Structures are given as structure tokens and as C-alpha cells.
């Protein structure tokens, strides 16, 4: 039962990402309300690339789709960094040059995630991918969930790095959509 619930939650969340970009323009995704406020492009880039890393690393054991597909050049991203260790000042400069290319990358990540979700079992989710979190993760959400000395399982990767992380950034995207005159994602 837990597997099906997790699959449903991640698929529902990812459907919000599909819908969020469907009616947005390049100008809207790159809009920066003011200094120290990140554009929607940051939230999309940060989360989709994190989902790509999570699925590619923990489940597929291969290079990320971002790197393998040369998506930085295709999207024309102005800051080619994930945004975990970088400052707000640096990441507020992130913009997309080609939003249609971004949509193609995002669709690829979501297809790969969906294929992995189809393979989930309780046994697979219990597999350990890391014996313990690196010290740099001490203040992270996953550290709050599993602690700093616990092993990281594939379930933790999906729940913390994909599902919870995705919902957090979808909230930012919904707020950003409101700032550029677009509606929310759910009723």
C-alpha cells in the first residue's frame, strides 16, 4: 500500500510541474520581482535538476539527463549550478534562454521518474544508498526526517529529495505565477 501511495503522490506532484509550464512564457519564467527574490526559472531549474540527480543516481546509476543531454546549452541557462551551495545573489541571475528546450528537459526528467516509479517495491525502497548523510546535510530536511547518523534509503531519496522538495518549490512557483498574472495550480 505504501508503494502505491508514494507513486500516486509523486505523479500528482509532477503533474503540477507539467501544468505550471504549460501556459507560461519565457518572459514570465524569467521575471524577477525585485532584488533578493528568485525568478521562477530558479525554482524550476533547482528542483528538476535535483529530481534528475535523485533518479539518475540512486535508481538508475547513470549520468544525469541534464549532463548527458547537454541541456545547459540547449536551454541557454545563465547559471549552470544546482543552487544548493550558491548564494541567493548568484542564483537570482539564473534565466532560461529557450523555454521550449526547458520544457523538453523537464518532460524527459518526468518520463524517467515515471519509469522508476513503475519499478518500486517495498524491498527496493528499503535499499540503502548511503550509510549516512554528509556533514553538509546537517541542517537539511532529510536530516530532520532520518537523523544525521541513519542510513539513507531509496525511500528517503524519493520522499525527501523528490516529493517534499518538489512540493516546497511548487509553492514558490505558484507564488511566482501569481506575481506574473497567472493562476494557481490547484483549487
C-alpha positions as CSV (number, residue, x, y, z in Angstrom):
1,X,0.0,0.0,0.0
2,X,2.8,2.4,0.8
3,X,4.4,1.9,-2.6
4,X,1.2,2.9,-4.4
5,X,0.6,5.9,-2.2
6,X,4.2,7.2,-2.9
7,X,3.8,6.6,-6.6
8,X,0.5,8.5,-6.6
9,X,1.9,11.4,-4.6
10,X,4.9,11.9,-6.8
11,X,3.0,11.5,-10.0
12,X,0.4,14.1,-8.8
13,X,3.1,16.5,-7.8
14,X,4.9,16.1,-11.1
15,X,1.6,16.8,-12.9
16,X,1.7,20.2,-11.2
17,X,5.1,20.8,-12.8
18,X,3.7,19.9,-16.3
19,X,0.8,22.2,-15.8
20,X,2.9,25.0,-14.3
21,X,5.0,25.4,-17.5
22,X,2.1,24.8,-20.0
23,X,0.8,28.4,-20.0
24,X,3.9,30.3,-19.0
25,X,6.1,32.4,-21.3
26,X,9.8,32.9,-21.3
27,X,9.3,36.4,-20.0
28,X,7.2,35.1,-17.1
29,X,9.5,32.3,-16.1
30,X,12.5,34.7,-16.1
31,X,10.7,37.5,-14.3
32,X,12.4,38.7,-11.1
33,X,10.1,40.7,-8.9
34,X,12.9,42.5,-7.2
35,X,16.4,42.1,-5.8
36,X,16.9,39.1,-3.5
37,X,13.8,37.4,-5.0
38,X,14.5,34.3,-7.2
39,X,12.8,34.0,-10.6
40,X,10.5,31.0,-11.4
41,X,13.4,29.8,-13.6
42,X,15.4,29.2,-10.4
43,X,12.7,27.1,-8.7
44,X,12.1,25.0,-11.8
45,X,15.8,24.5,-12.5
46,X,16.8,23.7,-9.0
47,X,14.1,21.2,-8.4
48,X,14.0,19.4,-11.8
49,X,17.8,19.1,-11.7
50,X,17.6,17.7,-8.1
51,X,14.9,15.2,-9.2
52,X,17.1,14.3,-12.1
53,X,20.1,13.7,-9.8
54,X,18.0,11.7,-7.4
55,X,16.5,9.4,-10.0
56,X,19.7,9.2,-12.1
57,X,22.0,8.5,-9.1
58,X,20.0,6.5,-6.6
59,X,17.9,4.5,-9.0
60,X,19.4,4.4,-12.5
61,X,23.1,4.6,-11.5
62,X,23.9,6.8,-14.5
63,X,24.8,10.3,-15.5
64,X,22.0,12.9,-15.1
65,X,19.8,13.6,-18.1
66,X,20.9,17.3,-17.7
67,X,24.6,16.4,-18.3
68,X,24.1,13.5,-20.8
69,X,21.8,15.6,-23.0
70,X,23.8,18.8,-22.9
71,X,20.7,20.6,-21.6
72,X,22.6,23.6,-20.2
73,X,23.5,24.7,-23.7
74,X,20.1,23.8,-25.2
75,X,18.2,25.7,-22.5
76,X,20.7,28.6,-22.6
77,X,20.7,28.7,-18.8
78,X,22.7,31.7,-17.5
79,X,23.8,30.0,-14.3
80,X,24.6,26.3,-14.7
81,X,24.6,25.3,-11.0
82,X,22.1,23.4,-8.8
83,X,21.7,26.2,-6.3
84,X,22.3,24.3,-3.1
85,X,25.7,25.8,-2.2
86,X,25.4,29.0,-4.1
87,X,24.2,32.4,-2.8
88,X,20.9,34.0,-3.5
89,X,22.8,36.8,-5.2
90,X,24.3,34.3,-7.7
91,X,21.1,32.3,-8.2
92,X,18.9,35.3,-8.7
93,X,20.8,35.8,-12.0
94,X,19.5,32.4,-13.4
95,X,17.5,32.7,-16.6
96,X,16.4,30.5,-19.4
97,X,17.2,31.4,-23.0
98,X,14.9,28.8,-24.6
99,X,11.8,27.9,-22.6
100,X,10.7,25.3,-25.1
101,X,14.0,23.4,-24.6
102,X,13.4,23.6,-20.8
103,X,10.0,22.0,-21.3
104,X,11.6,19.2,-23.2
105,X,14.2,18.6,-20.5
106,X,11.6,18.7,-17.8
107,X,9.4,16.2,-19.8
108,X,12.5,13.9,-20.0
109,X,13.1,14.0,-16.3
110,X,9.4,13.3,-15.6
111,X,9.4,10.4,-18.0
112,X,12.5,8.9,-16.3
113,X,10.9,9.4,-12.9
114,X,7.7,7.8,-14.0
115,X,9.6,4.7,-15.3
116,X,11.4,4.4,-12.0
117,X,8.1,4.7,-10.1
118,X,6.8,1.7,-12.1
119,X,9.6,-0.4,-10.6
120,X,9.1,0.4,-7.0
121,X,8.7,-2.4,-4.4
122,X,9.0,-2.3,-0.6
123,X,12.3,-4.2,-1.0
124,X,13.7,-1.7,-3.5
125,X,12.6,1.3,-1.3
126,X,14.4,-0.3,1.7
127,X,17.8,-0.4,-0.2
128,X,20.5,1.8,1.4
129,X,22.1,4.3,-1.0
130,X,24.3,6.0,1.6
131,X,25.4,4.8,5.0
132,X,24.9,8.3,6.5
133,X,24.4,11.8,5.3
134,X,27.5,14.0,4.6
135,X,28.1,16.7,7.3
136,X,27.0,19.4,4.8
137,X,23.4,18.0,5.0
138,X,23.2,18.6,8.8
139,X,20.6,21.3,8.6
140,X,18.7,19.8,5.7
141,X,15.1,18.5,5.7
142,X,16.3,14.9,5.2
143,X,18.4,15.2,8.3
144,X,15.3,16.2,10.2
145,X,13.5,13.2,8.9
146,X,16.1,10.4,9.3
147,X,18.7,12.0,11.6
148,X,22.3,12.6,10.8
149,X,23.6,9.1,11.7
150,X,21.0,6.9,9.9
151,X,21.4,5.3,6.5
152,X,19.7,6.9,3.6
153,X,17.3,4.5,1.8
154,X,15.8,4.9,-1.6
155,X,12.5,5.6,0.2
156,X,14.2,8.6,1.8
157,X,15.5,9.8,-1.5
158,X,12.0,9.8,-3.0
159,X,10.2,11.2,0.0
160,X,12.7,14.0,0.9
161,X,14.7,14.9,-2.3
162,X,11.8,14.4,-4.7
163,X,8.4,14.6,-3.1
164,X,8.8,17.0,-0.2
165,X,11.4,19.1,-2.1
166,X,9.1,19.3,-5.1
167,X,6.1,20.5,-3.1
168,X,8.2,23.2,-1.5
169,X,9.4,24.6,-4.8
170,X,5.9,24.2,-6.3
171,X,4.7,26.6,-3.7
172,X,7.3,29.1,-4.8
173,X,6.3,28.6,-8.4
174,X,2.6,29.1,-7.6
175,X,3.5,32.4,-5.8
176,X,5.7,33.4,-8.8
177,X,2.9,32.6,-11.2
178,X,0.6,35.0,-9.2
179,X,3.2,37.7,-9.4
180,X,3.2,37.5,-13.2
181,X,-0.6,37.3,-13.5
182,X,-1.1,33.6,-13.8
183,X,-3.4,31.4,-11.7
184,X,-2.6,28.8,-9.1
185,X,-2.2,25.1,-9.9
186,X,-5.0,23.6,-7.8
187,X,-8.4,24.5,-6.5
